[in-house]
Amino acid sequence: MAEKIYSTEEIQKVANSIRKQILGVALQTGGCYLAQACSSAEIIASLYTKVMNLGPSVGNWEPIPFPGVPGPDNMDYQRGSAYNGAPAPDKDRFFVSCCHYASVIYSALAATGRISPNCMEKFNVDGWNMEMIGAEHSPGFENTAGSLGQTISIAGGTAHARKRRGDTGKCFVLLGDGELQEGQTWECIQAAGYYKLDNFIVVIDANNQQVEGKIADQMTEEPLIDRFEAFGATCVECNGHDIEAFCKAFETPHKDRPLVVIARTSGATGIKPLEKPRSMHFIRIGKDEREEFQKIYDAM
């Protein structure tokens, strides 16, 4: 059966469904990583529907129990990467570094037919694989990210191995812009440039937020394009909420160089009350706000 070809309008519907589903979780539980869903919905929807070349999911259709951390008595668990398709030389692989975006990944998998549309009923429920912070057993995740900033090296090493083996598939890795404060990020980009890993694609949700507040108030990162170019990558930036512009960014020529796509985004996109000053890392919906957020959810 031929793979579905998504129009821009259909990709936007996937993005809208991601936003709505996670707003629903926030309303139900009182809090969630909602700003990350608002900033990355178009990014992740576009990656899954158009940009990446993934095989069909081989993961379980329904969420499955997860008894605990892998060990001698728990080595046969299903890896989260199964939902991105079986490994194949011509298929891409997707690494999610910002593991607190797990709800966004699950919602994207559901919206694109890779897991049950009812999967979020098990989100953050003890004993199940749909954890709030994604790990290697969580749907859509290749690895446990550990401290933010480590996954880029895992993805870069995989890209290096695949290039040496002659695989034509690419390795994509999603980062938050806060992770760019980690030295390991720049060591990886430097190595990827040296080894000419043009099969290595780095996508950054540049929403200018980290747990302590705005990026610019914590650590200098800009000018990002100049920095990535200096370390040996080809770098392009775009509006991360403009689906056509985002997808076109991946057409940028980058022979013998890794490609970095900086998607400039806002954590308030689609949910206007989030534009008011507040902590944006983990959104908590207070009793005095619930009616306002519920009206937005109902109108979505």
N, C-alpha and C positions, 0 to 999 in steps of 0.2 A: 504494500500500500504506500502510495506517495506521501511524503511528509507535507503537512499543512503549510501553506505560504500565508503569512500574516500581513495584512495591510497595516498602514500606520494607525488607522482608526481602531483596528482590532487590537493592536499592541497597546494603545491608550486604554482600551477597555480592560485589558489585563492589569495595567498599572492602577487604574481606578479601583479594580476589585481588590488589589493588594491593600491599598489605602483604607478602603471600607472595612475589610476583614480585620485589620489590625486596630482600627478605631473601635470596632465592635469588641475586640478583646479588652481594650483599655476601659471601655464602658462597663464591661462585665466584671472585670477584676479590680478596677480602680486605678490601674497603671500598666504601662507597657513601653517598649521602645518605639513609640509612635513617631517621633520626629525623624528617626532613621528610616521608617517606612515612607514618610512624606518626602524625604530627600531622595531616596533611592528607587522608588517605585518604577519610574520610567527606565532607569538604568537596568534593573534586574529583569523587568518585563522584556526589554529590547534584547538583552543578552540571551535569554531563554527562547525567544521566538524568532530572532533574526540573525543576531551576530554570531553566536556560537554554533558549531556543527557537532551536536551531540546525538548519540544513538538513542533509541527508545529506552525508557526506564526498564530496569530489571529488578527494581525494588518491590517490596510488598505493597499491595494496593492500599491496605489499611495500616494505620500505625500499629507497631508491634511492641510488646513488653521488652524492657531492657533491665535485666536484674542487677546491673551495677558495673563498676569499673572492670575492664577486661583483666582476667587473671587465669590461673590454671583451670578453674572450673567454669570459665566463661570466655571461651575463645572462638565460639562458632556464631557470634553475633553478626548481623547483617551490616555491612559498611554503608555509610550514608551516600557514598559515591555511586552506589548502584542506581540511584534515582536519576543520575545524569547519564546513564547508559553504560553498557559493558565496555571495558577498555578495548580499543582497537587502534591500529596504527594510523588510520585516516581520520579518527574522531578526536575532537577537542576534549580537554579536561578542564574542570572549573574548581578553583581553590578559593574558599571564602575565609579571608583573614579576620575580618571584623565579625567575630562569632556571635556578638549580641544582635546581629541582623537576622538571626535564625528565623524569627517569625515571618520576615519578608521572604526568605527563601522558601519556607513551607507554603506560604500563600501563592508564590509564583509556581511552585510545583503543582499545586492544586488547580490553579487557573489554566495550566497548560496540559492537563491530563496525565501528569506523572505520579500523582498520588490522589487518594480519595478527596473529593471536595469537602468532606466532613472531617478531614484530618485534624483541624484546629480544635475539635472537641477534646482532643487529648493533649493540647498544648500546655506545657508546664505542669502536667499531671504526674505525680510521683510514680515511678515504676514504668514509664513509657519512654519511647525514643524521641518524642517531640519536645525536647528540652528548650528552655528559654535561651540558654547559652549553648550554641551548637558545638558538637564534638564529632569524632570520626564515626560514631554510630547514628548520628542525627541525619535525617533525610537531606540530601543535597551537599553534604560536607565530606570532603576528601580526608581531612585530618583534624585532630584536636589542635586548636590554634595556640593554646597555652597563653603566654603573655602576648599582647598585641605587638605585631612587628615581626613575628617569627615565620609566619606562613609564606611570606614572599620568598624566603630562602628555600623552603621546601618546593614551592612551585618552580623557582628558577633552576633548582637542581634536577627536577623532573624534566623540565624543558631541555636542559643540557643532555641528559641521558637519552631523551627521545630523538634529539637531533643527531647524536652520535649513532643511534640505531637506524636512522633513516626514516623515522615516522614522519608523516606529512601533517598530522594533527597538531594543533597549537595548545599551549597551556595558558589559560586565563587566570588571573588572580585579582580579587576585589579587595581594596583597602579603603579604610577611612583616612581622612587627611591628618587626623591626630597621630596616626602611626608613623607619619613621615618625620616625627621627632626622634624616632629610633635610629641609631647608627646602623643597625643591621640592614635597614632598608637600603641605605646608600651603598653599603658593601655589596649587596646583592646586585643592584643596578650596575655598579662598576664591573663586577664579574660577568654579568650578562652581556655588557658591552664588549668586554675583552674576548669572550667566547663567541661573539657574533650570533647571539640567540634571537634571531628574527622570528622564531616561533613562540616567543615569550611576550605576552600581552598583559600589561598592568592597567587596571581600571581603578580610578580614585573617585570616591564620592566626596567631593570637596564641599562639604556643607558648613565649613568654618565653625565646627562645634567639637568639643571634647568634654570629658566628664567635669572638668573644672570650669568650663565656660567657653568663650570664643577663643579660637586658635590664636588669633593675633594678640590676645591678652596674656598668653601663656608662653609662647615660644615663636621666634621668627622662623618662617618657612619660605616666604616668597623672596625672590621670584622663582616659582617652581619650574617653569619651562626652562629657564636658563640653567638651573641646577641640574635637572634631569639630562639636558643636552650635554652639560659639562662632564657628567658621569658616563656618557657613552650611549644614551638612549635617544630615540626620536620621540619628541613630545608634542602633543597637540591638546588644546583645550576647547571645550564647547559648553553650551547650555545643557546641563544634564536632564532638563525637563522637556527639551525639544527632541523628540524621538528621531526625526529625520537627520538633524544635525549630529546627534549622538552616534547613530549608525554610520553616517558618512565618515566620521572621524576614523573609523577602522580601515578605511580605504587609503589612508595616508601611506605613501611609500616609505618603507623602512628596511631596505635591504641590509642584511648583516648587522642590524641593530634591533634591540627590543623596542617595542612600541608602548608608550605611556599615554593613556587618555585621561585627562583631567576633566571630570564632569562637574561643573560649577552648579551647585544646588542650594535649596533652602529647606530647612526642616519644618517650615510652616506651610509648604505648598499644599493647597487643597483644603486646608483647615485654618481658616483665618484667625480664630482665637489664639493660635500658637504664635502669632506675630507679637503678642503682648510680652513684655519682659518676664521671663521665668526661667527656671532650670530646664534645659532642653535635652539633657542626656537621657533621663528616664521620666516620661511624662506621667504625672499623677493628676487625675481628674477629681477635683474636690466636689463636695456636695453642692456648693454654690455655682459650680460650672456645669453640672451634669445635664441640666435641661438644654443649655446652649449647644453642648457637644452632641446630645441626642438628636436635636433638630438637624444638625449637619449630617449625622449618620443616616437619618430617615430620608434626607434629600439626595443622598448619593445614589 
